[in-house]
Amino acid sequence: MEKNKHRFVEEYDGLVGFGLTRETDECTLIYYLQRFSEDRLMALIRDRMSQEDMEAIFDLITRLMKKHLTEEEYHKYFLKDDEG
């Protein structure tokens, strides 16, 4: 069974824009991240990114997870350790 699910980007029909409201910003961020991580886009862009670009993305994501997730949440939601 698939562990990774990007349902939000498939179902969201609201405004995609940044700076209007907190709710729109949150939805836009999810939308962008799910689109950005799509396999075909990443296959296209990954070879074009510099090592510095990749490190910046990795560092940002790692820093945000360390700031906002407990160790248990990291394992459950990011690593999905508790799923088959």
Contacts in CASP RR format, 6 or more apart in sequence:
PFRMAT RR
TARGET T0000
AUTHOR 0000-0000-0000
METHOD contacts of the structure
MODEL  1
MEKNKHRFVEEYDGLVGFGLTRETDECTLIYYLQRFSEDRLMALIRDRMS
QEDMEAIFDLITRLMKKHLTEEEYHKYFLKDDEG
1 84 0 8 1.000
3 80 0 8 1.000
3 83 0 8 1.000
3 84 0 8 1.000
6 34 0 8 1.000
6 37 0 8 1.000
6 38 0 8 1.000
8 27 0 8 1.000
8 30 0 8 1.000
8 31 0 8 1.000
8 34 0 8 1.000
9 30 0 8 1.000
9 31 0 8 1.000
9 34 0 8 1.000
9 35 0 8 1.000
12 27 0 8 1.000
12 30 0 8 1.000
12 31 0 8 1.000
14 27 0 8 1.000
15 24 0 8 1.000
15 27 0 8 1.000
15 28 0 8 1.000
16 27 0 8 1.000
16 28 0 8 1.000
16 31 0 8 1.000
16 32 0 8 1.000
17 24 0 8 1.000
17 25 0 8 1.000
17 28 0 8 1.000
18 24 0 8 1.000
18 25 0 8 1.000
18 28 0 8 1.000
18 29 0 8 1.000
19 25 0 8 1.000
35 41 0 8 1.000
36 42 0 8 1.000
46 54 0 8 1.000
49 57 0 8 1.000
65 74 0 8 1.000
65 78 0 8 1.000
69 77 0 8 1.000
69 78 0 8 1.000
75 81 0 8 1.000
75 82 0 8 1.000
76 82 0 8 1.000
END
